[in-house]
Amino acid sequence: MPQLDWLQSLPEAVRERALAWERHVREVETGQPGEPGAAGPRRAEYDPLTRTLAQCEEAKAAELSAAGMPTPAR
């Protein structure tokens, strides 16, 4: 997702939260953790070669909820 100019106009805390969500969504969709363009091993629970998108979404929801951020898979 390209960085939009309007994103820079948001308060820093809001911007950081949006970027954190972007990283989570990217990991669910591609299996790649970290920043866009980053390479590295895929975590098994998000590997699109062995998991369905629904399984990846469920895994992310469970991970975030366990970390104290209650999140549904939807």
Beta strands, then each sheet from edge to edge (+ up, - down):
end
